Each structure stands twice: as C-alpha cells, then as structure tokens.
Amino acid sequence: MLSQQREKIDQLDKQIVALLEERMTVVTEVARIKAENQLAVLDGQREVVLLDKVRHYVKEAEYEESIVEVYRAMLTISKNYQIKTNGK
C-alpha cells in the first residue's frame, strides 16, 4: 500500500519536474525580453494576479494555502533566476 502510493508520487514528481523545466525555459525567455526592453524583473501586480489565479485553480480548499505557498516560492526562484541571468 505505502509503496504503491510512493510510486504514484514518484511518477507525479517526474511530471512536475518536466513542467518546471518547461516553465523555466519560458522564464528564461521572459528574462531576455525584460532585459532587451529594460523592464524591471519584479512586477508586483503580476504576482498578485497570478497568485489569485492559482487560488482559483485549486479544487480542494484544504490544499489552497500550501499550493499558493509553493507558487510564492516558485516566483521567488524565478525572480532570482531572472536577476542572475540578466546580471542585475
């Protein structure tokens, strides 16, 4: 029973990693566009809108805060990556 659930988690983790890599590819492109157009990395309003969307995507209310927290962490990582990529 436990091993079956762990196997499911392993399969989900593979999918999540693939999606995160795809997301980071897009983040890299966003960083390039921002640098070319001399735009700031931080867009606070975009973050507010994104986190609100995420809250609405969550179907199980008990998971909402945890999932939003994961997205906050992803946004921080994304911003740090963009800063590192753009040398700013």
N, C-alpha and C positions, 0 to 999 in steps of 0.2 A: 504494500500500500504506500508507504513512505517513499520507497524507491521509484514507484510509478509517478508520484507527484513531483519528485525531484527531476525525473526525466522530462516531464512536461515543462518544468521551469527551465531546464537546460535548452529545450527547443525554443521556448519563448525568448530566452536570452540571446540565442543566435539571431532571431528575427529582430530583436531590439537593437543589437549591435549593427546589423546591416542597415537598419533605418537611421541609426545615429551617424553612421558613416555617410549615408546619403545626405543627411541634414548638414553635416559638417562641410560637405562639398558645396552645398548651397551657401552656407555661412562664408566660406572662402570667397565665393563669387560676390556676395554682398560686401565683404570687406574690401574687395578690389574696386567695386563700384563706388563705395563710400570714399575710398582714398582718391580715386580719379576725380570725384566731384567735390572733394574737400568737405565731406559731410562728417559730422560727429559720429563716433561709434555708438554712444548712448542715445537712445530715443525712448525716453521715459513713457511717453504716451503710447508708443507701440507696445511696450511691455505691459502696460495696464490693459490694453485691448486684448493682447494675446492671452494673458492670464485669465481674463474674463471669458474668453472663448473656451479655454481649457476647462474652466469650471462648468461650462455648459455641455462640454463633450462627455464629462464623467457621468456615467449612468448610476453607479452605486454611491449614494450620498456619503456613506461611511468612508469611502476612499478619497473623497474630494480634496481634503486638506493635504493628504500625503502626496497625491498626484500633482497638485499645484506646487508643493514644495520641491518636487523633482524638477518641475519646469523652471522654477526660480533658479535652482542650481544650474540647469542647462543654460539659462540665459546668462548667468554669471560666467560660466565657462565659455560661452560663445563670445561675450564681450571681451573677455581676457584674450581669447584666441585672435579676435579681430585687432586688438591693440598690439599684440605680439606680431601679427602678420604685417600690419601697417607700420610697425616701428614707432608707434606713438604711445 
